[in-house]
């Protein structure tokens, strides 16, 4: 069986490394420690995996923090800083990053209309820029298991509001598969498998019935 010729990666209706950008907002210690919508370690694993996927597939990345320069908040958590080493951060004072000029210009500079968005908290720092981006004609894809809120209700209502406005919900595993798409794209297969292993998946496990 042969794969069909690769579809135009710029015009593909699915996410591709050539038509999407990753947005990462406010994965800082105070925000992470306040999450009560999912297990915090799983949240960390998933956002780090999402960031590593963007790096592995060469997506433009816009990384924003809040109130670091003012001294009121700390830099992003260490595992995420390591995954995004070399990627600049855009520090701001606004709760809604879309209202920060430098952040918005960085998003526009990617040239991508499909935005894979992640942020803490779901109910504020994700919802507000997601709604603004949708209003300005962007497609928004929220990695639902890499974001979190201060309660399960706050998280779920925020995702519902984004979805009602036209945003699309995806998962970490779906993101990996959508970017890879074909096992014949061998250059990124090792990273693809590692991403599943590092986020707690089973792609790299050899099952017992597989062995002689």
C-alpha positions in Angstrom: 0.0 0.0 0.0 1.3 3.4 -0.9 0.5 6.8 0.6 -1.3 9.2 -1.6 0.8 12.2 -2.7 1.1 14.7 0.2 -1.7 17.2 0.2 -0.9 20.9 0.0 0.3 21.5 3.6 -0.6 25.2 3.4 -4.2 24.6 2.3 -4.9 21.4 4.2 -8.0 21.7 6.4 -6.2 19.6 9.0 -3.3 20.9 11.1 0.1 20.6 9.4 3.6 21.9 10.4 3.3 24.4 7.6 -0.1 25.9 8.3 -0.2 26.3 12.1 1.5 28.0 15.1 1.6 27.2 18.8 0.6 29.8 21.4 1.7 29.2 25.0 0.5 31.5 27.7 1.3 31.7 31.5 2.6 28.3 32.6 4.1 29.9 35.6 4.4 28.4 39.1 1.5 30.4 40.7 -0.8 29.5 37.8 0.2 25.8 37.8 -0.2 25.5 41.5 -3.7 26.9 41.4 -5.0 24.4 38.8 -7.9 22.2 40.2 -9.4 20.9 37.0 -7.0 18.0 36.4 -3.9 16.4 37.8 -1.1 19.0 37.8 1.7 16.6 36.9 -0.3 15.3 34.0 -0.9 19.0 33.0 2.8 19.6 33.1 3.6 16.5 31.0 1.0 17.5 28.4 2.1 21.1 28.0 5.7 20.1 27.8 4.8 17.4 25.2 2.9 19.9 23.2 5.8 22.3 23.3 8.2 19.6 22.2 5.9 18.6 19.4 5.9 22.2 18.1 9.7 22.2 18.2 10.1 18.8 16.6 7.8 19.7 13.7 9.1 23.2 13.2 6.0 25.2 14.1 6.3 28.9 14.9 5.9 29.4 18.7 4.6 32.5 20.5 5.4 32.2 24.2 3.9 34.8 26.7 4.3 35.4 30.4 2.6 37.8 32.7 4.2 40.1 35.3 7.7 38.7 35.3 9.4 41.9 34.5 7.5 43.7 37.3 8.6 41.1 39.8 5.1 40.2 40.7 5.3 36.7 39.1 8.0 34.1 38.4 9.2 32.8 35.0 7.6 29.7 33.5 8.1 26.3 35.1 11.5 24.8 34.4 10.4 21.8 32.2 8.7 24.2 29.9 11.6 26.6 29.8 13.8 23.7 28.9 11.5 22.5 26.1 11.2 26.0 24.7 14.9 27.0 25.1 15.8 29.7 22.6 12.2 30.7 22.1 11.6 34.4 23.2 8.9 35.2 25.7 6.7 38.2 25.5 6.0 39.5 29.0 2.9 41.6 29.6 0.6 43.1 32.3 -2.7 42.3 30.5 -4.8 39.3 31.5 -5.9 39.1 27.9 -2.6 38.6 25.9 -4.4 39.8 22.7 -4.5 43.3 24.2 -0.7 43.3 24.4 0.8 44.9 21.3 4.0 42.9 21.2 2.2 39.6 21.7 -0.3 40.3 18.9 2.4 41.4 16.5 4.3 38.2 17.2 1.2 36.1 16.4 0.7 38.1 13.2 4.3 37.6 12.3 3.9 33.8 12.2 1.8 34.2 9.1 -0.3 31.3 10.2 -4.1 31.4 10.5 -4.5 28.2 12.5 -3.5 28.8 16.1 -3.0 25.9 18.5 -3.7 27.7 21.8 -2.7 26.7 25.4 -2.8 28.8 28.5 -3.5 28.9 32.2 -6.1 29.7 33.3 -8.7 28.3 30.9 -11.3 30.7 32.1 -9.3 33.9 31.6 -5.9 33.8 29.9 -7.0 31.2 27.4 -10.6 32.3 26.8 -10.0 36.0 26.2 -7.3 35.8 23.5 -9.1 32.8 21.9 -12.3 34.8 21.5 -10.4 37.8 20.1 -8.4 35.6 17.7 -11.6 34.0 16.4 -13.2 37.4 15.9 -10.2 38.5 13.8 -10.6 35.5 11.5 -8.1 33.0 13.0 -8.9 29.3 13.5 -8.4 28.4 17.1 -7.5 24.9 18.3 -7.4 24.4 22.0 -5.3 21.5 23.4 -7.9 20.7 26.0 -5.8 18.3 28.1 -2.9 20.7 28.2 -4.8 23.6 29.7 -6.5 24.0 33.1 -8.7 26.1 35.3 -9.1 26.9 39.0 -12.0 24.4 39.1 -13.5 21.8 36.8 -16.6 23.9 36.3 -14.5 27.0 35.4 -12.4 25.0 32.9 -15.4 23.3 31.3 -17.5 26.5 31.0 -14.5 28.2 29.4 -14.0 25.5 26.8 -17.7 25.6 26.1 -17.6 29.3 25.5 -14.7 29.0 23.1 -16.3 26.2 21.3 -19.6 28.1 21.0 -17.6 31.0 19.3 -16.2 28.6 16.8 -13.0 27.2 18.5 -12.1 23.6 18.1 -11.1 21.2 20.9 -8.2 18.8 20.4 -6.1 16.5 22.6 -2.4 16.2 23.0 -2.4 12.8 21.3 -4.5 14.0 18.5 -2.1 16.9 17.9 0.9 14.5 17.7 -0.9 12.3 15.1 -2.2 15.2 13.1 1.2 16.8 12.7 2.8 13.4 11.8 0.0 12.0 9.7 2.0 9.4 7.9 4.6 6.8 9.1 6.4 7.2 5.8 7.5 10.6 7.0 10.4 8.9 8.7 12.4 12.0 9.7 10.0 12.8 12.5 8.9 9.3 13.5 11.5 9.0 16.4 10.3 12.3 17.9 6.7 11.2 17.4 7.2 8.0 19.4 9.1 9.8 22.1 6.3 12.3 22.5 3.9 9.6 23.3 6.3 7.9 25.7 7.1 11.1 27.6 3.4 12.1 28.0 2.5 8.7 29.4 1.3 7.0 26.2 2.0 3.4 25.1 3.3 3.9 21.6 6.8 2.7 22.5 5.9 -0.3 24.5 6.4 -3.7 23.0 3.5 -5.9 24.0 4.2 -9.5 25.2 2.4 -11.1 22.3 4.7 -9.3 19.9 7.7 -11.4 21.0 8.9 -14.8 20.0 
